[in-house]
Amino acid sequence: MARLPLVLTLYLLSLVTPFSSAYTWPSPQYDTLEGLLYEGRRSDGSSLASLVHPCRKRTGTLASVAAEWLRFSFHDMATHNVDNGSGGMDGSLVYELDRAENFGLGFNQTLSDFEAFPNKMVSRADVMSIGAIMAVSTCGGPIIPFRGGRVDAWSAGATGTPEPQQDLPTLTESFRKQGFNQAEMIKLVACGHTMGGVRSADFPQLVAPDPNSVNPVIKDFDTTMNFDNAVVTEYLAGTTQNVLVVGSNQTMDSDLRVFQSDNNSTMKTLANASTFQSECQAILTRMLNTVPTGVTLTDEITLLPAKVSAAQLTFEKNQLVFKSTFRLTQAINTTANANRNVTMLWCDKYGSNANCTGKTNAALSVSTVADDPNVSPITLNLGYSFLNYNFVVPISSNASITKFWFSVDEKNGSKPTVYDNGGSGYVIDQDQVLFVPMLSHVDVVPNTTYTQTYTNRQGQAFTRVYNLVAAVRDGTNPSRVYVDATDVAVTDFPYAINNPVDLTLNSTMPAVSGYSFYTAQVQDSGVQLSIDVHAVTAAQTYTQTFMQTLLLDNTPYVQPGAVTTATTAATTKSGAGRLSRVEVWHALLAAVVGAACLGGGVGTLLDWAL
């Protein structure tokens, strides 16, 4: 590989989102946000990223999907009012699509893109923000840092989104209320209009329709589809095709009024390509982090270099099993070690070997799945792909499981790396009540039709009728077994579903391995039902949190792997599950500078680092 100049290498390292040390498993909100952002999909594999990546045009209209997604987030944020703290990224845009300021088929199609992805842990506004970040990244723009925790509104907010016919004082005041000064207004418009354009169906006074085509005519803001500064350089050169600058209807020349409002001073600074990227990263980060007063966002959701997901103690084919997936990152254009062994180890919960006092259980993965690097444009641009090691092991109910961890042995003479959640292991806190997906079922029943003219949507609505099964350990003696059923992904978001539903002992289902089965039926008009399963006893309430129902009795069955046992030995903590931001930066900086000074292969080091 060709060596990179030191200055360029340091610049590339400065763009990398480093790992931080804030994460501890389990963290359902972090895990779910991280999965959607970096894996680009829901837990059932339904992909959000594939709708926009790689820098797609929409089938039919040929509009830039990325531009529509970015615009959607801006319009949701644009009704923020710094004077009273209301509005911002709160998802209220879905109730505001009948307004002239939010007119256009692109809004309606973007709503359809997003509406199946919110759930209890990921708000509608978070999905919008992740969509905007994907949109910028997939078309060549910077990686925008993401923080989660936006809180959804359930009704329309105030009006006030800028419109092209408005004069400069009106536009300036609109952006001031959003929290942006004049220079920031110019940057936000330029960064927002580097992709996409104006379509004839939305603004026929600006773009004439084609009488010979059913598809709208689109006049792009510049001559590229990419997230670049062509919108700036072509404007300054006098060659722009932006109809909001050089349109025949000067009343609609809003970009011209904004761009030249400071005598082109800000636009001239954006003519530098690197400056444009860094300024857009900063201003779009602020845009996405503009939230109503009282909403506190999470810390930045950074990529987990090693991640545990889908960990569940449950029943499959009348056998108690423990399932988990362990995900490792792999640098793109490198080959994973074919000799690598990834082992899951765990301790019994009960009996003479409880807490690994006498023996430790171990099993190899039953399958390994390599993700395509294009699973998310964010992960692709960071230079990673994923390897997923899937585990299914039989568990004796007399022993159960109290915690687990992983060992990665490269079989090259080096010491195996242990991933143990910072030394405490990945703890299974209870086995008294367990959701059983493979005994549960959903029927999809059509119930009505809907028509909403302003969104151009017509179709059939459905009710999902879930028959849910939970297993309760004998001797628990619950006074109540119930689920909290939550679904926020309802078509057009008229309401959130959040209902407690009691389960009853099902005498027709025989007990298995010391567990009895409880059942209930839940009706849901959304598409992403999740449940918290509870067993209430006199002493305490046992809970399985955020159990998803996307895959139930259609879950592919995998034969459990072979289990070995060994006499328990002390395990050295590695801390390999997550490195601190400072440790990563210092290590990479020292390695790069050292290699450059010694004439070593900086490119090879960068491959390792990224």
Secondary structure, DSSP 4 states (H G I P E B T S, - for coil): -PPPPHHHHHHHHHHS----S---S--HHHHHHHIIIII-B-TTS-BSGGGTTTTPBPTTT--BHHHHHHHHHHHHHTT-BTTTTB-SSSSGGGG-TTSGGG-SHHHHHHHHHHTTS--SSS-HHHHHHHHHHHHHHHTT-PPPP-B------SS--------TT--HHHHHHHHHHHT--HHHHHHHHHHHTSS-EEETTT-TTTS---TT-SSPPEEESSS-SSSSTHHHHHHHHT----HHHH-S-GGG-HHHHHHGGGTTHHHHHTTSHHHHHHHHHHHHHHHHT---TT--PPSB-PPPSEEEEEEEEEEETTEEEEEEEEEEEEETT----TT-EEEEEEEBSSSTTBTTSSEEEEEE-SEEEEPPGGG-HHHHHHTEEEEEEEEEEE--TTT--SEEEEEEE-SSSSPPEEE-GGGT-EE----SEEE-GGG-EEEEEEEEEEEEGGGTEEEEEEEEEEEEEEEEETT---SEEEEEEEE--BTT----EEEEEEEEE-TTS--BTTEEEEEEEEEESBS--EEEEEEE-SS-EEEEEEEE-SSSTTSPP-PPPP-EEEE--------TT---HHHHHHHHHHHHHHHHHHT--HHHHHHHH-
